[in-house]
Amino acid sequence: MHRLRTTVARLRPLTAAQPAQSLSQPRSSAAEGGLRTFQPVRCSNTSVAAEPFLNGTSTNYVEEMYYAWLENPRNVSNMNINTGFANSWKSETWYFPPLSVSWSRFLVSVTHSSFSVLFSFLPPTSVWLLLGFYGLTESDLDKVFRLPTTTFIGGNESALPLREIIHRLETAYCQHIGVEFMFINDVEQCQWIRQKFETPGIVQFSLEEKRTLLARMIRSTRFEEFLQRKWSSEKRFGLEGCESLVPALKTIIDKSSQSGVESVIMGMPHRGRLNVLANVIRKELDQIFCQFDSKLEAADEGSGDVKYHLGMYHKRMNRVSDKYVTLSLMANPSHLEAVDPVVQGKTKAEQFYCGDTEGKKVMSILLHGDAAFAGQGIVYETFHLSDLPSYTTHGTIHVVVNNQIGFTTDPRMARSSPYPTDVARVVNAPIFHVNADNPEAVMYVCNVAAEWRNTFHKDVVVDLVCYRRNGHNEMDEPMFTQPLMYKQIKKQKGVLQKLSEKLIAEGIVTTQEFEEEVARYDRICEEAYTRSKDEKILHIKHWLDSPWPGFFTLEGQPKNMSCPSTGISEDELVHIGNIAASVPEKDFTIHGGLSRILKGRANMVGQRVCDWALGEYMAFGSLLKDGIHVRLSGQDVERGTFSHRHHVLHDQNVDKRICIPMNYVSPDQAPYTVCNSSLSEFGVLGFELGFAMASPDALVLWEAQFGDFHNTAQCIIDQFISSGQAKWVRQNGIVLLLPHGMEGMGPEHSSARPERFLQMCNDDPDVFPSEDFAVRQLYDTNWIVILQPFRKPLIVFTPKSLLRHPEAKSSFDDMLPGTHFRRIIPDDGPAAASPEKVKRVIFCTGKIYYELIRERKNRGMDDDVAVVRIEQLSPFPFDLVKLETDRYLNADLVWCQEEHKNQGYYDYVKPRIRTTISHSRPVWYAGRDPAAAPATGNKQTHLTELQRLLDTAFDLEAFYGKV
């Protein structure tokens, strides 16, 4: 109805006409029994010649005056109201003020009434009110008006009677399709949408298209009915009430394939997932049906997941385009919308690897429920990645299954916005509301959505206004909470029945043809059901959504179980170090402070040592040189939170001119991507997880601004990273860099909560592994280090103050060929030379090591106390810890940490050290006392706590008499 407002506001009569009322006549009210004839108005702050009436600068002012007049007519000056209109009248051109917001909302809302009981047009009284609002009478309905150039309702005609104008606008915007797009600030895009919906007779389908639509509706509907007959007491979260979703998705895929799309990556919640797997992705029906057999044994490692969470990957011929298209439906948890950024990340990665810089070959489709789309903040975070250079997927088609209820919650309790799709307005995505009980309207809207994405490469939303025939699941009783709604739903005729009756009446198909098609699909289901009974073992790997061809054996196992050396030659170290210390581009002016940093790097290269930042350069640069793509993402990662990285240099004299030295390592290197993200953790970590999912031959890292902030992405960590392989047999090499350290910066800038990650590690504290520690232990755990013949997530608690600590450096000797990651770093001082004299061994990890060795030196206890660093906390290095405990047989054992006792690493390492020594000695604790907050906010308290734990660590009698 925005279109009605705009079009009517710009109508012009072909000839001058006499005004129906005097301009000075008082306004009448509908309540008084007459027409509401609010007069046109204008803002008269400029001349008529300089400012045509109702141009873009005055419409808001006009509407404000209108509302002011509604409150009190004295609020509006007669001069303001009448002068502009009188002058406009003299020009023989009619202009009218905008339709009020309340009316436009009403007219749009009537197209979206509950469960497809839609009004096709306004009641007559409403039409009269509209006429009166514009100063028109019934006699004006047959007057011919010249159409503005911005509308397409005329087709080949340039003028129409007002009655026909209203009819055509009602046909375009007041039937089973409602369009929201007037907020888009691009004229070309708005005109494109107008043309698609206003052109008379544009919604037309061929006979073959209608027959295809019917066949798809049969499959969608009969699939759910088959499941209900066979497993009536099983939860399956069926699609009943929105069966048109299947033809909707297939239409989008058909149209996109015709436009050149080769890969479609999809994410969706549980509702309708089995139907989409069967009839869109085309998963074998017997593989779906056997999921209902509770007696099947699991063949794969891990715990598996429920059937309506599983994903699928399939490449098949699209019959409409005659082209191959790859379809991937991502596995996801019950956490609604959590999969959104994961899908976007995987889509971006596939576009990156195939050189698709415009999104013409790879695209994403995201399905949503109405309650989740409005209620889950991750939707907003994902939308705000849609147009960022390093995150855009060049347009996503969002399909909302709007069944107008969230579990048991009504929309009026579930959102504050008029529609569940209003969140999409923030990125100027057009929103197409469509009655899902009209499959032809659905099919048309989906065609338009696919064309929009292919034309403008921007997001678009299709809102399938439908209903949910059953409860939240098939065992749920919806009458408890929505009795009237479900009484109405029970009376509702099924959409397949409606469509079939319509097409039979049109002569598109005969009753016999329809019944034969139904029987044919029923036979397909029955035959698949029979085959499913032969299945004895459940293979989750058959549901893999992101396979890595060639990386594993045919059985899905690593091709070998050896750890390659991570060292590189000295020449390579020097070369990469020199790149890190240089500005490769000519005439590029850097900041003076950065010049000192680069000079410091050059000095370290000369001294054959690396600090953390230079060591990171060596790691990334050597991988890039070997052709392995590296992507580093997160808040402020280009410079680094602590101003240590500086991977992106900025010219101090030329705006937006940058230099990335890492891309100058080698002429044939892989590209290096480093990108500051939006201020999001949940969305961006999910995105990077999806990116890492696309290929095993890449290093994808997400760095938190501070490790403390990862907890706003806890859903991704818990549901995908920690447990993803166990649930979905899906490996992933994502790396999390979490700055961590107790440095007196308060409770929100101190701890990455290592205890949480350690608690989720699946290695057994009571079992000393008997197989090869170097690889097998890593393979069996759920997150580990990288550069292995398999992929697992890596959690790295990165330094803050150690970035500039003079002793926190490594020699080039530690990085040469033949070197490996050191899971433990033993003491190499006087204590190691005479282990039998050592009285205490302190195990630790992280920054506290430097506090300990400084304190040990100050106390003159280098011969009495050995300090051993555990660099790989999980999986726990039982074998190397045993070597240390066996070396210092006469020493007591202490675990020291700067974190509080109920946090950090103590609860994880203590039982594992005890298992290592067969419980022959106690493992004492030196650290902060238990606390609710991660750290104090008082600097003096921080220092006092630190000194207290150091005193405990070096007091050789501190634990005497304790058990």
Protein Blocks (a to p, Z undefined) as FASTA:
>chain_A
ZZmmmmmmmgccfbdcddfbdfklccddfklopacdddddddfkbcfklmcghiaklmmm
mmmmmmmmmmomklpcfklmmmmmmmmmmnopacdddddfklmmmmmmmmmcgehiacfb
dcfklmmmmmmmnopafklmmpccdddfkbcklomafbdcfklmmmmmmmmmmmmbccdf
klpccfklmmmmmmmmmpghklccdfklmmmmmmmmmmmmmmmmmmmmmmmmbcehiaeh
ilmmmmmmmmmmmmmmmnopabdcddddfeoklmmmmmmnopafklmmmmmpmkbccfbg
cjbjafklcccddddddfklopacddddddddfbehklmmmmmmmmmmmmmmnopanopm
bccdddddfklmmmmmklmmmmmmmmgfklpggiaadddddehpahjacfklmpcbfbfk
lmmmmnopacddddfklmklmmmmmmmmmmmmmmnopacddddddddfbafblmbcfklm
mmmlmmmmmmpccfklmmmmmmmmnomacfklmmmmmmmmmmmmmmmmmmmmmpmbdcfk
lmccbdcehkacfkopafbfcdcdfbdcfklmmmmmmmmmpcfbghiacdfklmmmmmmm
mmmmmnopacfklmmmmmmmmmmmnopacddedehklnopnlpnomaccdfkbghiacdf
klmmbmkbccdddddddddfklmmmmmmmmmmmpmcbccddddfblklmmmmmmmmmmmm
mmmmmmnopacfbdcdddeddehnajklmbgolmlmmmmpcbdfkbccfbdfklmmmmmm
mbdcehiabdcdddddddfklmmgfklccdfklmgghiacdfbacdfbfklmmmmlpmbd
cddehjllmmmmmmmmmnopmmmpccdddfblbacdfklmmmmmmmmmmbccddddfbdf
kgcjllmmmmmmmmmnoomaccddddddddfbfbdfbfklmmmmmmmmmmmmmmmklmgo
iZZ
